[in-house]
Each structure stands twice: as structure tokens, then as C-alpha cells.
Amino acid sequence: MPLVLFKRGGQPGSIAINPEHVTYVRSSAGPFTDVHFGEHLVSVDGTFEQVVAKLAGDTAASQPSPARSWIRTG
């Protein structure tokens, strides 16, 4: 069974989600995204795009982009 780990939205702890049982994903207020399993709802940390990418197995797109360094050398 493939499980994807997320931090719970605004709550302590983590949650493991089986992407095969997700019925739909919805963005919500703030930095959270709602993941629905039929009538059940779980709020997780992350933008809509990050959560969908992670559920789809795209690990590169699910990570926040690295900070750019604007320090000029030389």
C-alpha cells in the first residue's frame, strides 16, 4: 500500500495518506490544503500544487523551490 506522509494542517503530528483512496483535493485558507476521502476530510500543510504533486508521486514538484542566493562573488 503506497502511503504519503504529510504534516497535519495547524495541528501537531503527521498523517499518512493512501493516494488511491483520495476522492478530491481542495485548497483552503492559509497554507493548508483539504484532502477528502468520500465524506472524511483531512487538512494538511502545503499549497494545493505541492499536495497534488506529492500525492501523484512527483517528489521534485512537491518540494518548495530552494532559496536563491543573490550574493555576487568575484
Secondary structure, DSSP 4 states (H G I P E B T S, - for coil): ---EEEEBTTSSSEEEE-GGG--EEEE-STTEEEEEETTEEEEEES-HHHHHHHHTT-HHHHSPPPPPP-----
